Amino acid sequence: MSADRIQLYSLPTPNGRKVSIALEEMGLEYDAHRIDIMEGDQFTPEFITVNPNSKIPAITDPDGPDGKPLHVMESGAILTYLARKTGKLMPSDPRLQSETEQWLHFQMGGVGPMFGQFGHFYKYAGEKCTHPYPEERYRTEARRQLAVLDKRLEGTDYLVGSQYTIADIATFPWVGCIDWGYAAWEHMGVDEFKNVVAWHKRCDEKPASIRGASVCGAEET
C-alpha cells in the first residue's frame, strides 16, 4: 500500500470492473484490495469507514479536491469523480458531457438493477423461487434496454459519438456479465442486438479493459 496512490476496494463484478477499467484507462496509479463479499469483508469496520453502505467498489483518494484524503462510494460517482480529476473519459463539450451523464445514469438506474435481477432469478434463485414470473419479467426488461442501447449505437462506435467515455465503461461490463456471469447470452438473445455486440467487443478488447477485468480477482490480496 502506498500513501500517495488511490486505494481501490473491489471485486471483479460488473460494478467492480467499471472502476478498475477506468483506473487502467486513465493511467492512474492505485493499490487494489480484494473485498470478498461472500466472506463478509464488506461488513468489517475498516471497510465501512470507506463505504458506510458496505458495497463494492469504493476508493480512497489520498489527494482529494482539497488536498486531503477522500473516500468515494458508488461506482457511478467514482467514475464521475475520476473523470473530473483527470479530465479523461469525459467530453469537454457541455452538451456531450450531459449526454455522457445521461447514459451513465441509464446504466446506474436501469441496466445494472434490471440485468442484476435477471441474473439473480435466472442463475441463483434456484429452488428458492420456482415461479417463472420474476425471471421472465427481468429478462423482458433487460431485452428492452438492450434494444435502447442498440438503437443508440446505430452508426456510431460509442454511446456518445466517437468518444469512449465513462458511460461506455459503466455499461459494457454488464452486457458481458450476461455471458461470463450468468451464462445466459443465448437465453437473453444478445446476438440479436448487432450494434450492442459490436460495441461490447470494441470496448472489451481494449488493453485497459483486459487488465482491469482481472483486478481484485482470486489471486489479488
ChimeraX commands (.cxc) that place a marker at each C-alpha (Angstrom):
marker #1 position 0.00,0.00,0.00 radius 0.5
marker #1 position 1.31,3.42,-0.99 radius 0.5
marker #1 position 0.22,6.60,0.76 radius 0.5
marker #1 position 0.26,8.56,-2.49 radius 0.5
marker #1 position -1.81,6.17,-4.59 radius 0.5
marker #1 position -5.55,5.71,-4.92 radius 0.5
marker #1 position -6.73,2.75,-2.89 radius 0.5
marker #1 position -9.29,0.57,-4.68 radius 0.5
marker #1 position -11.52,-1.81,-2.74 radius 0.5
marker #1 position -13.31,-4.09,-5.13 radius 0.5
marker #1 position -14.12,-7.43,-6.72 radius 0.5
marker #1 position -14.36,-8.21,-10.47 radius 0.5
marker #1 position -18.15,-7.94,-10.63 radius 0.5
marker #1 position -19.69,-5.72,-13.33 radius 0.5
marker #1 position -19.69,-2.74,-10.95 radius 0.5
marker #1 position -16.22,-3.54,-9.70 radius 0.5
marker #1 position -14.78,-3.82,-13.20 radius 0.5
marker #1 position -16.06,-0.36,-14.09 radius 0.5
marker #1 position -13.65,1.32,-11.71 radius 0.5
marker #1 position -10.59,-0.86,-12.27 radius 0.5
marker #1 position -11.01,-0.49,-16.04 radius 0.5
marker #1 position -11.36,3.29,-15.69 radius 0.5
marker #1 position -8.26,3.48,-13.50 radius 0.5
marker #1 position -6.31,1.48,-16.06 radius 0.5
marker #1 position -7.64,3.54,-18.98 radius 0.5
marker #1 position -6.78,6.79,-17.19 radius 0.5
marker #1 position -3.29,5.59,-16.32 radius 0.5
marker #1 position -3.72,6.29,-12.61 radius 0.5
marker #1 position -1.56,4.50,-10.08 radius 0.5
marker #1 position -3.53,2.57,-7.49 radius 0.5
marker #1 position -3.35,-0.25,-4.98 radius 0.5
marker #1 position -6.05,-2.91,-5.29 radius 0.5
marker #1 position -7.64,-4.63,-2.31 radius 0.5
marker #1 position -9.95,-7.61,-2.77 radius 0.5
marker #1 position -13.16,-7.32,-0.76 radius 0.5
marker #1 position -14.66,-10.79,-0.71 radius 0.5
marker #1 position -18.38,-10.17,-0.35 radius 0.5
marker #1 position -19.03,-13.89,0.09 radius 0.5
marker #1 position -16.80,-13.86,3.18 radius 0.5
marker #1 position -18.35,-10.69,4.62 radius 0.5
marker #1 position -15.32,-8.44,4.10 radius 0.5
marker #1 position -17.67,-5.57,3.25 radius 0.5
marker #1 position -19.03,-5.52,6.80 radius 0.5
marker #1 position -15.72,-5.02,8.58 radius 0.5
marker #1 position -15.33,-1.74,10.48 radius 0.5
marker #1 position -12.34,-0.86,8.32 radius 0.5
marker #1 position -14.33,-1.11,5.09 radius 0.5
marker #1 position -17.40,0.61,6.50 radius 0.5
marker #1 position -15.13,3.58,7.17 radius 0.5
marker #1 position -14.57,3.76,3.41 radius 0.5
marker #1 position -18.12,2.89,2.37 radius 0.5
marker #1 position -20.84,3.05,5.03 radius 0.5
marker #1 position -23.18,1.19,2.65 radius 0.5
marker #1 position -20.94,-1.92,2.66 radius 0.5
marker #1 position -20.86,-2.29,-1.13 radius 0.5
marker #1 position -18.06,-2.61,-3.65 radius 0.5
marker #1 position -16.41,-0.84,-5.32 radius 0.5
marker #1 position -15.09,2.06,-3.29 radius 0.5
marker #1 position -11.92,4.12,-3.42 radius 0.5
marker #1 position -9.84,6.34,-1.20 radius 0.5
marker #1 position -8.05,9.16,-2.97 radius 0.5
marker #1 position -5.20,10.45,-0.79 radius 0.5
marker #1 position -5.22,13.65,-2.82 radius 0.5
marker #1 position -8.83,14.82,-2.82 radius 0.5
marker #1 position -10.06,18.14,-4.25 radius 0.5
marker #1 position -8.92,19.97,-1.12 radius 0.5
marker #1 position -5.65,18.08,-0.91 radius 0.5
marker #1 position -6.97,15.81,1.82 radius 0.5
marker #1 position -7.91,12.10,1.59 radius 0.5
marker #1 position -11.40,11.44,0.24 radius 0.5
marker #1 position -13.47,8.26,0.33 radius 0.5
marker #1 position -15.78,7.78,-2.66 radius 0.5
marker #1 position -18.52,5.14,-2.84 radius 0.5
marker #1 position -20.98,4.17,-5.62 radius 0.5
marker #1 position -19.46,3.12,-8.94 radius 0.5
marker #1 position -21.12,5.88,-10.98 radius 0.5
marker #1 position -19.97,8.54,-8.55 radius 0.5
marker #1 position -16.45,7.10,-8.61 radius 0.5
marker #1 position -16.34,7.21,-12.42 radius 0.5
marker #1 position -17.55,10.81,-12.44 radius 0.5
marker #1 position -15.06,11.78,-9.75 radius 0.5
marker #1 position -12.13,10.22,-11.60 radius 0.5
marker #1 position -13.18,11.77,-14.92 radius 0.5
marker #1 position -13.29,15.22,-13.32 radius 0.5
marker #1 position -10.00,14.64,-11.54 radius 0.5
marker #1 position -8.14,13.61,-14.68 radius 0.5
marker #1 position -10.07,15.30,-17.46 radius 0.5
marker #1 position -10.24,11.90,-19.19 radius 0.5
marker #1 position -13.14,9.78,-20.45 radius 0.5
marker #1 position -15.46,12.78,-20.29 radius 0.5
marker #1 position -16.06,15.14,-23.25 radius 0.5
marker #1 position -15.11,18.79,-22.83 radius 0.5
marker #1 position -18.20,19.99,-24.70 radius 0.5
marker #1 position -21.05,20.70,-22.21 radius 0.5
marker #1 position -23.70,19.09,-24.43 radius 0.5
marker #1 position -21.67,15.92,-24.77 radius 0.5
marker #1 position -20.94,15.97,-21.04 radius 0.5
marker #1 position -24.67,15.96,-20.43 radius 0.5
marker #1 position -25.16,13.07,-22.84 radius 0.5
marker #1 position -22.40,11.12,-21.10 radius 0.5
marker #1 position -24.00,11.69,-17.71 radius 0.5
marker #1 position -27.43,10.70,-19.05 radius 0.5
marker #1 position -26.16,7.36,-20.36 radius 0.5
marker #1 position -24.19,6.81,-17.17 radius 0.5
marker #1 position -27.40,7.24,-15.19 radius 0.5
marker #1 position -29.25,5.00,-17.64 radius 0.5
marker #1 position -26.83,2.26,-16.63 radius 0.5
marker #1 position -26.96,3.04,-12.93 radius 0.5
marker #1 position -30.75,3.28,-12.72 radius 0.5
marker #1 position -31.72,0.73,-15.35 radius 0.5
marker #1 position -29.18,-1.66,-16.84 radius 0.5
marker #1 position -27.45,-2.55,-13.58 radius 0.5
marker #1 position -30.56,-3.19,-11.47 radius 0.5
marker #1 position -32.52,-4.98,-14.21 radius 0.5
marker #1 position -29.65,-7.12,-15.51 radius 0.5
marker #1 position -28.71,-7.93,-11.93 radius 0.5
marker #1 position -32.22,-9.03,-11.02 radius 0.5
marker #1 position -32.43,-11.12,-14.15 radius 0.5
marker #1 position -29.15,-12.83,-13.26 radius 0.5
marker #1 position -30.31,-13.45,-9.72 radius 0.5
marker #1 position -33.52,-15.22,-10.71 radius 0.5
marker #1 position -32.04,-16.97,-13.75 radius 0.5
marker #1 position -28.89,-18.34,-12.14 radius 0.5
marker #1 position -29.01,-18.01,-8.38 radius 0.5
marker #1 position -32.59,-18.22,-7.10 radius 0.5
marker #1 position -32.82,-21.92,-7.87 radius 0.5
marker #1 position -35.18,-23.80,-5.59 radius 0.5
marker #1 position -35.97,-20.65,-3.61 radius 0.5
marker #1 position -38.17,-19.36,-6.44 radius 0.5
marker #1 position -39.65,-21.80,-8.94 radius 0.5
marker #1 position -42.25,-19.43,-10.39 radius 0.5
marker #1 position -41.27,-18.21,-13.88 radius 0.5
marker #1 position -42.63,-14.69,-13.46 radius 0.5
marker #1 position -39.59,-12.91,-11.92 radius 0.5
marker #1 position -37.08,-14.24,-14.44 radius 0.5
marker #1 position -39.43,-13.53,-17.35 radius 0.5
marker #1 position -40.15,-10.01,-16.12 radius 0.5
marker #1 position -36.49,-9.05,-15.76 radius 0.5
marker #1 position -35.48,-10.77,-18.99 radius 0.5
marker #1 position -38.14,-8.77,-20.85 radius 0.5
marker #1 position -36.96,-5.50,-19.34 radius 0.5
marker #1 position -33.29,-6.32,-19.92 radius 0.5
marker #1 position -34.02,-7.04,-23.58 radius 0.5
marker #1 position -35.90,-3.76,-23.86 radius 0.5
marker #1 position -32.84,-1.95,-22.52 radius 0.5
marker #1 position -30.59,-3.83,-24.95 radius 0.5
marker #1 position -32.85,-2.55,-27.71 radius 0.5
marker #1 position -32.45,1.01,-26.40 radius 0.5
marker #1 position -28.67,0.60,-26.46 radius 0.5
marker #1 position -28.78,-0.98,-29.91 radius 0.5
marker #1 position -30.71,1.98,-31.29 radius 0.5
marker #1 position -28.35,4.44,-29.65 radius 0.5
marker #1 position -25.34,2.69,-31.19 radius 0.5
marker #1 position -26.58,2.83,-34.76 radius 0.5
marker #1 position -23.83,4.30,-36.92 radius 0.5
marker #1 position -21.55,5.17,-34.00 radius 0.5
marker #1 position -18.71,3.48,-32.17 radius 0.5
marker #1 position -19.66,4.50,-28.64 radius 0.5
marker #1 position -22.60,5.74,-26.60 radius 0.5
marker #1 position -21.56,9.37,-27.03 radius 0.5
marker #1 position -20.48,9.55,-30.65 radius 0.5
marker #1 position -16.90,8.69,-31.46 radius 0.5
marker #1 position -15.55,9.31,-27.95 radius 0.5
marker #1 position -15.05,6.47,-25.47 radius 0.5
marker #1 position -16.37,7.69,-22.12 radius 0.5
marker #1 position -17.27,6.62,-18.61 radius 0.5
marker #1 position -20.75,5.85,-19.95 radius 0.5
marker #1 position -19.30,3.01,-22.05 radius 0.5
marker #1 position -17.13,1.78,-19.20 radius 0.5
marker #1 position -20.14,1.76,-16.87 radius 0.5
marker #1 position -22.28,-0.25,-19.26 radius 0.5
marker #1 position -20.31,-2.78,-21.27 radius 0.5
marker #1 position -19.29,-4.96,-18.28 radius 0.5
marker #1 position -22.98,-5.51,-17.55 radius 0.5
marker #1 position -23.54,-6.72,-21.09 radius 0.5
marker #1 position -20.55,-9.02,-20.76 radius 0.5
marker #1 position -21.84,-10.33,-17.45 radius 0.5
marker #1 position -24.80,-11.87,-19.26 radius 0.5
marker #1 position -22.20,-14.31,-20.59 radius 0.5
marker #1 position -19.37,-14.64,-18.07 radius 0.5
marker #1 position -21.54,-14.02,-15.01 radius 0.5
marker #1 position -24.89,-15.62,-15.82 radius 0.5
marker #1 position -24.16,-17.96,-18.78 radius 0.5
marker #1 position -27.29,-16.55,-20.39 radius 0.5
marker #1 position -26.09,-14.97,-23.64 radius 0.5
marker #1 position -28.22,-17.22,-25.85 radius 0.5
marker #1 position -31.16,-17.24,-23.44 radius 0.5
marker #1 position -31.17,-13.43,-23.47 radius 0.5
marker #1 position -30.77,-13.41,-27.25 radius 0.5
marker #1 position -27.96,-10.86,-27.13 radius 0.5
marker #1 position -26.76,-11.67,-30.65 radius 0.5
marker #1 position -29.99,-10.16,-32.00 radius 0.5
marker #1 position -28.63,-6.74,-30.98 radius 0.5
marker #1 position -25.88,-6.42,-33.57 radius 0.5
marker #1 position -24.77,-2.90,-32.64 radius 0.5
marker #1 position -24.53,-3.84,-28.96 radius 0.5
marker #1 position -22.45,-6.93,-29.76 radius 0.5
marker #1 position -20.01,-4.97,-31.92 radius 0.5
marker #1 position -19.73,-2.18,-29.34 radius 0.5
marker #1 position -19.20,-4.62,-26.48 radius 0.5
marker #1 position -16.41,-6.33,-28.42 radius 0.5
marker #1 position -14.85,-2.94,-29.19 radius 0.5
marker #1 position -14.84,-1.95,-25.51 radius 0.5
marker #1 position -14.00,-5.35,-24.06 radius 0.5
marker #1 position -10.90,-5.86,-26.22 radius 0.5
marker #1 position -9.21,-2.63,-25.20 radius 0.5
marker #1 position -5.92,-3.36,-23.36 radius 0.5
marker #1 position -7.10,-1.42,-20.30 radius 0.5
marker #1 position -10.32,-3.43,-20.23 radius 0.5
marker #1 position -8.43,-6.70,-20.33 radius 0.5
marker #1 position -6.15,-5.59,-17.50 radius 0.5
marker #1 position -8.95,-4.11,-15.43 radius 0.5
marker #1 position -11.20,-7.15,-15.70 radius 0.5
marker #1 position -8.91,-9.28,-13.54 radius 0.5
marker #1 position -8.16,-6.72,-10.82 radius 0.5
marker #1 position -9.12,-7.94,-7.34 radius 0.5
marker #1 position -9.66,-11.46,-8.62 radius 0.5
marker #1 position -8.88,-14.55,-6.59 radius 0.5
marker #1 position -5.15,-14.02,-6.97 radius 0.5
marker #1 position -5.34,-10.48,-5.58 radius 0.5
marker #1 position -4.86,-9.62,-1.92 radius 0.5
marker link #1:1,2 radius 0.2
marker link #1:2,3 radius 0.2
marker link #1:3,4 radius 0.2
marker link #1:4,5 radius 0.2
marker link #1:5,6 radius 0.2
marker link #1:6,7 radius 0.2
marker link #1:7,8 radius 0.2
marker link #1:8,9 radius 0.2
marker link #1:9,10 radius 0.2
marker link #1:10,11 radius 0.2
marker link #1:11,12 radius 0.2
marker link #1:12,13 radius 0.2
marker link #1:13,14 radius 0.2
marker link #1:14,15 radius 0.2
marker link #1:15,16 radius 0.2
marker link #1:16,17 radius 0.2
marker link #1:17,18 radius 0.2
marker link #1:18,19 radius 0.2
marker link #1:19,20 radius 0.2
marker link #1:20,21 radius 0.2
marker link #1:21,22 radius 0.2
marker link #1:22,23 radius 0.2
marker link #1:23,24 radius 0.2
marker link #1:24,25 radius 0.2
marker link #1:25,26 radius 0.2
marker link #1:26,27 radius 0.2
marker link #1:27,28 radius 0.2
marker link #1:28,29 radius 0.2
marker link #1:29,30 radius 0.2
marker link #1:30,31 radius 0.2
marker link #1:31,32 radius 0.2
marker link #1:32,33 radius 0.2
marker link #1:33,34 radius 0.2
marker link #1:34,35 radius 0.2
marker link #1:35,36 radius 0.2
marker link #1:36,37 radius 0.2
marker link #1:37,38 radius 0.2
marker link #1:38,39 radius 0.2
marker link #1:39,40 radius 0.2
marker link #1:40,41 radius 0.2
marker link #1:41,42 radius 0.2
marker link #1:42,43 radius 0.2
marker link #1:43,44 radius 0.2
marker link #1:44,45 radius 0.2
marker link #1:45,46 radius 0.2
marker link #1:46,47 radius 0.2
marker link #1:47,48 radius 0.2
marker link #1:48,49 radius 0.2
marker link #1:49,50 radius 0.2
marker link #1:50,51 radius 0.2
marker link #1:51,52 radius 0.2
marker link #1:52,53 radius 0.2
marker link #1:53,54 radius 0.2
marker link #1:54,55 radius 0.2
marker link #1:55,56 radius 0.2
marker link #1:56,57 radius 0.2
marker link #1:57,58 radius 0.2
marker link #1:58,59 radius 0.2
marker link #1:59,60 radius 0.2
marker link #1:60,61 radius 0.2
marker link #1:61,62 radius 0.2
marker link #1:62,63 radius 0.2
marker link #1:63,64 radius 0.2
marker link #1:64,65 radius 0.2
marker link #1:65,66 radius 0.2
marker link #1:66,67 radius 0.2
marker link #1:67,68 radius 0.2
marker link #1:68,69 radius 0.2
marker link #1:69,70 radius 0.2
marker link #1:70,71 radius 0.2
marker link #1:71,72 radius 0.2
marker link #1:72,73 radius 0.2
marker link #1:73,74 radius 0.2
marker link #1:74,75 radius 0.2
marker link #1:75,76 radius 0.2
marker link #1:76,77 radius 0.2
marker link #1:77,78 radius 0.2
marker link #1:78,79 radius 0.2
marker link #1:79,80 radius 0.2
marker link #1:80,81 radius 0.2
marker link #1:81,82 radius 0.2
marker link #1:82,83 radius 0.2
marker link #1:83,84 radius 0.2
marker link #1:84,85 radius 0.2
marker link #1:85,86 radius 0.2
marker link #1:86,87 radius 0.2
marker link #1:87,88 radius 0.2
marker link #1:88,89 radius 0.2
marker link #1:89,90 radius 0.2
marker link #1:90,91 radius 0.2
marker link #1:91,92 radius 0.2
marker link #1:92,93 radius 0.2
marker link #1:93,94 radius 0.2
marker link #1:94,95 radius 0.2
marker link #1:95,96 radius 0.2
marker link #1:96,97 radius 0.2
marker link #1:97,98 radius 0.2
marker link #1:98,99 radius 0.2
marker link #1:99,100 radius 0.2
marker link #1:100,101 radius 0.2
marker link #1:101,102 radius 0.2
marker link #1:102,103 radius 0.2
marker link #1:103,104 radius 0.2
marker link #1:104,105 radius 0.2
marker link #1:105,106 radius 0.2
marker link #1:106,107 radius 0.2
marker link #1:107,108 radius 0.2
marker link #1:108,109 radius 0.2
marker link #1:109,110 radius 0.2
marker link #1:110,111 radius 0.2
marker link #1:111,112 radius 0.2
marker link #1:112,113 radius 0.2
marker link #1:113,114 radius 0.2
marker link #1:114,115 radius 0.2
marker link #1:115,116 radius 0.2
marker link #1:116,117 radius 0.2
marker link #1:117,118 radius 0.2
marker link #1:118,119 radius 0.2
marker link #1:119,120 radius 0.2
marker link #1:120,121 radius 0.2
marker link #1:121,122 radius 0.2
marker link #1:122,123 radius 0.2
marker link #1:123,124 radius 0.2
marker link #1:124,125 radius 0.2
marker link #1:125,126 radius 0.2
marker link #1:126,127 radius 0.2
marker link #1:127,128 radius 0.2
marker link #1:128,129 radius 0.2
marker link #1:129,130 radius 0.2
marker link #1:130,131 radius 0.2
marker link #1:131,132 radius 0.2
marker link #1:132,133 radius 0.2
marker link #1:133,134 radius 0.2
marker link #1:134,135 radius 0.2
marker link #1:135,136 radius 0.2
marker link #1:136,137 radius 0.2
marker link #1:137,138 radius 0.2
marker link #1:138,139 radius 0.2
marker link #1:139,140 radius 0.2
marker link #1:140,141 radius 0.2
marker link #1:141,142 radius 0.2
marker link #1:142,143 radius 0.2
marker link #1:143,144 radius 0.2
marker link #1:144,145 radius 0.2
marker link #1:145,146 radius 0.2
marker link #1:146,147 radius 0.2
marker link #1:147,148 radius 0.2
marker link #1:148,149 radius 0.2
marker link #1:149,150 radius 0.2
marker link #1:150,151 radius 0.2
marker link #1:151,152 radius 0.2
marker link #1:152,153 radius 0.2
marker link #1:153,154 radius 0.2
marker link #1:154,155 radius 0.2
marker link #1:155,156 radius 0.2
marker link #1:156,157 radius 0.2
marker link #1:157,158 radius 0.2
marker link #1:158,159 radius 0.2
marker link #1:159,160 radius 0.2
marker link #1:160,161 radius 0.2
marker link #1:161,162 radius 0.2
marker link #1:162,163 radius 0.2
marker link #1:163,164 radius 0.2
marker link #1:164,165 radius 0.2
marker link #1:165,166 radius 0.2
marker link #1:166,167 radius 0.2
marker link #1:167,168 radius 0.2
marker link #1:168,169 radius 0.2
marker link #1:169,170 radius 0.2
marker link #1:170,171 radius 0.2
marker link #1:171,172 radius 0.2
marker link #1:172,173 radius 0.2
marker link #1:173,174 radius 0.2
marker link #1:174,175 radius 0.2
marker link #1:175,176 radius 0.2
marker link #1:176,177 radius 0.2
marker link #1:177,178 radius 0.2
marker link #1:178,179 radius 0.2
marker link #1:179,180 radius 0.2
marker link #1:180,181 radius 0.2
marker link #1:181,182 radius 0.2
marker link #1:182,183 radius 0.2
marker link #1:183,184 radius 0.2
marker link #1:184,185 radius 0.2
marker link #1:185,186 radius 0.2
marker link #1:186,187 radius 0.2
marker link #1:187,188 radius 0.2
marker link #1:188,189 radius 0.2
marker link #1:189,190 radius 0.2
marker link #1:190,191 radius 0.2
marker link #1:191,192 radius 0.2
marker link #1:192,193 radius 0.2
marker link #1:193,194 radius 0.2
marker link #1:194,195 radius 0.2
marker link #1:195,196 radius 0.2
marker link #1:196,197 radius 0.2
marker link #1:197,198 radius 0.2
marker link #1:198,199 radius 0.2
marker link #1:199,200 radius 0.2
marker link #1:200,201 radius 0.2
marker link #1:201,202 radius 0.2
marker link #1:202,203 radius 0.2
marker link #1:203,204 radius 0.2
marker link #1:204,205 radius 0.2
marker link #1:205,206 radius 0.2
marker link #1:206,207 radius 0.2
marker link #1:207,208 radius 0.2
marker link #1:208,209 radius 0.2
marker link #1:209,210 radius 0.2
marker link #1:210,211 radius 0.2
marker link #1:211,212 radius 0.2
marker link #1:212,213 radius 0.2
marker link #1:213,214 radius 0.2
marker link #1:214,215 radius 0.2
marker link #1:215,216 radius 0.2
marker link #1:216,217 radius 0.2
marker link #1:217,218 radius 0.2
marker link #1:218,219 radius 0.2
marker link #1:219,220 radius 0.2
marker link #1:220,221 radius 0.2
view
